[in-house]
Amino acid sequence: MSGLELLVPGGTGQLGRDLAALAGPGLGVTAPGSADLDVTRPGAVIEAVTALSDRAAAAGAQPVVINAAAYTAVDKAETEEARAFAINADGPRVLAAACSSRRVPLIHVSTDYVFSGEASAPYEPDDALGPRTAYGRTKAAGEDAVLGSGASAWVVRTAWVYGKHGTNFLKTMTTLESTRDTLSVVDDQRGTPTWSADLAAALVELAGMIAAGNGPATRVLHCTGAGETTWYGFAQAIFRHLGADPARISPCRTEDFPRPAPRPAYSVLSTKSWQGAGLTPPRPWDEALAAYFKA
Ligand SMILES: NC(=O)C1=CN([C@@H]2O[C@H](COP(=O)(O)OP(=O)(O)OC[C@H]3O[C@@H](n4cnc5c(N)ncnc54)[C@H](O)[C@@H]3O)[C@@H](O)[C@H]2O)C=CC1
């Protein structure tokens, strides 16, 4: 296969930086931050997608856009829904329109928050949406915009992302381990931790498949680590890797930590669609966590 040339809006975020880190022979990655490419500005977006097309043509590579740009402040979105909507729904619409006009495929990243979180078995991609938060509503609108755009586009939902860059649960636990003797972590929300570096590699695999003309027939896919746990279970695993005693953490309930945006009780996403499309099955979340600490 010829090489891949990627444009990654949101390139300085947690996922964006791990995508940028994969650049190498046969994989060009341009990963602008929001100051260099604001996805809500149609003129700038069309210019960036056109430049991507030109770069790919010059390199004899296939262009693909992976949208890692998002408004991800879940609680703040409750009082800033219009701003979140502009970035999470209008932004993907603008990107998809530019991709459609330049015939460039688009992979758009979405979230478990588009579901209600009331299920008791892993969510499949075509399960009914029912976002309970402003963030979830804006992300669901972004999915609709992309899928209804006429662009050659795929939506990849993920959940519980942690990585080297940015703010995330793993970083918070690491700080608390060194500043607190004991702590409480919720044990009644289930999901699957996903290492952003694994997600980045998985998205590049999908981009390669699309560029080769074998894009999955299913337009919505789920990609997270394999297995499931609770935030308490995840916190205990993090403590073990830090060489700290996990007994310092006690389990508590969601109602003990009221938040402006309600948290989903059940966020496990089935990755059958991912494997069904012939993509590499995700590794178990605890194996990925061990690899994160080793790296
Ligand atoms: N972090 C998590 O736990 C989860 C994340 N996701 C999704 O994964 C994707 C990546 O998330 P992260 O990298 O973790 O988030 P992040 O917040 O680290 O990165 C998002 C980036 O988008 C940029 N951005 C904001 N407004 C922009 C605009 N108008 N134009 C261009 N860029 C803009 C931000 O500056 C930031 O660098 C997002 O679509 C998010 O909704 C899904 C599930 C869980």
The ligand as an SDF file (V2000), in Angstrom:
LIG
                    3D

 44 48  0  0  0  0  0  0  0  0999 V2000
  -10.6490   11.9210   27.2820 N   0  0  0  0  0  0  0  0  0  0  0  0
  -11.5610   10.9570   27.3670 C   0  0  0  0  0  0  0  0  0  0  0  0
  -11.6760   10.2550   28.3870 O   0  0  0  0  0  0  0  0  0  0  0  0
  -12.4560   10.6680   26.2000 C   0  0  0  0  0  0  0  0  0  0  0  0
  -12.3530   11.3540   25.0200 C   0  0  0  0  0  0  0  0  0  0  0  0
  -13.2100   11.0700   23.9790 N   0  0  0  0  0  0  0  0  0  0  0  0
  -13.1010   11.7880   22.7120 C   0  0  0  0  0  0  0  0  0  0  0  0
  -11.7930   11.5940   22.2110 O   0  0  0  0  0  0  0  0  0  0  0  0
  -11.4010   12.7220   21.4410 C   0  0  0  0  0  0  0  0  0  0  0  0
  -10.0440   13.2020   21.8990 C   0  0  0  0  0  0  0  0  0  0  0  0
  -10.1320   13.5820   23.2580 O   0  0  0  0  0  0  0  0  0  0  0  0
   -8.8680   14.0090   24.1250 P   0  0  0  0  0  0  0  0  0  0  0  0
   -7.6490   14.0190   23.2780 O   0  0  0  0  0  0  0  0  0  0  0  0
   -8.8930   13.2020   25.3550 O   0  0  0  0  0  0  0  0  0  0  0  0
   -9.3060   15.5010   24.4850 O   0  0  0  0  0  0  0  0  0  0  0  0
   -8.4090   16.8040   24.7340 P   0  0  0  0  0  0  0  0  0  0  0  0
   -9.2950   17.7580   25.4360 O   0  0  0  0  0  0  0  0  0  0  0  0
   -7.1140   16.4270   25.3400 O   0  0  0  0  0  0  0  0  0  0  0  0
   -8.1000   17.3050   23.2600 O   0  0  0  0  0  0  0  0  0  0  0  0
   -9.0220   18.0040   22.4720 C   0  0  0  0  0  0  0  0  0  0  0  0
   -8.2630   19.0710   21.7180 C   0  0  0  0  0  0  0  0  0  0  0  0
   -9.1740   19.7790   20.8740 O   0  0  0  0  0  0  0  0  0  0  0  0
   -8.7630   21.1320   20.8640 C   0  0  0  0  0  0  0  0  0  0  0  0
   -9.8290   22.0270   20.4320 N   0  0  0  0  0  0  0  0  0  0  0  0
  -10.8040   22.6070   21.1950 C   0  0  0  0  0  0  0  0  0  0  0  0
  -11.5420   23.4250   20.4280 N   0  0  0  0  0  0  0  0  0  0  0  0
  -11.0420   23.3570   19.1730 C   0  0  0  0  0  0  0  0  0  0  0  0
  -11.3810   23.9770   17.9390 C   0  0  0  0  0  0  0  0  0  0  0  0
  -12.3910   24.8600   17.8380 N   0  0  0  0  0  0  0  0  0  0  0  0
  -10.6430   23.6810   16.8360 N   0  0  0  0  0  0  0  0  0  0  0  0
   -9.6190   22.8050   16.9240 C   0  0  0  0  0  0  0  0  0  0  0  0
   -9.2490   22.1970   18.0580 N   0  0  0  0  0  0  0  0  0  0  0  0
   -9.9600   22.4640   19.1660 C   0  0  0  0  0  0  0  0  0  0  0  0
   -8.3110   21.4020   22.3020 C   0  0  0  0  0  0  0  0  0  0  0  0
   -7.4790   22.5230   22.3500 O   0  0  0  0  0  0  0  0  0  0  0  0
   -7.5880   20.1020   22.6290 C   0  0  0  0  0  0  0  0  0  0  0  0
   -6.2220   20.1970   22.3170 O   0  0  0  0  0  0  0  0  0  0  0  0
  -12.5380   13.7340   21.5940 C   0  0  0  0  0  0  0  0  0  0  0  0
  -13.4020   13.6130   20.4800 O   0  0  0  0  0  0  0  0  0  0  0  0
  -13.2820   13.2780   22.8300 C   0  0  0  0  0  0  0  0  0  0  0  0
  -14.6360   13.6640   22.7940 O   0  0  0  0  0  0  0  0  0  0  0  0
  -14.1410   10.0840   24.0660 C   0  0  0  0  0  0  0  0  0  0  0  0
  -14.2990    9.3830   25.2310 C   0  0  0  0  0  0  0  0  0  0  0  0
  -13.4620    9.6080   26.3860 C   0  0  0  0  0  0  0  0  0  0  0  0
  1  2  1  0
  2  3  2  0
  2  4  1  0
  4  5  2  0
  4 44  1  0
  5  6  1  0
  6  7  1  0
  6 42  1  0
  7  8  1  0
  7 40  1  0
  8  9  1  0
  9 10  1  0
  9 38  1  0
 10 11  1  0
 11 12  1  0
 12 13  2  0
 12 14  1  0
 12 15  1  0
 15 16  1  0
 16 17  2  0
 16 18  1  0
 16 19  1  0
 19 20  1  0
 20 21  1  0
 21 22  1  0
 21 36  1  0
 22 23  1  0
 23 24  1  0
 23 34  1  0
 24 25  1  0
 24 33  1  0
 25 26  2  0
 26 27  1  0
 27 28  1  0
 27 33  2  0
 28 29  1  0
 28 30  2  0
 30 31  1  0
 31 32  2  0
 32 33  1  0
 34 35  1  0
 34 36  1  0
 36 37  1  0
 38 39  1  0
 38 40  1  0
 40 41  1  0
 42 43  2  0
 43 44  1  0
M  END
$$$$
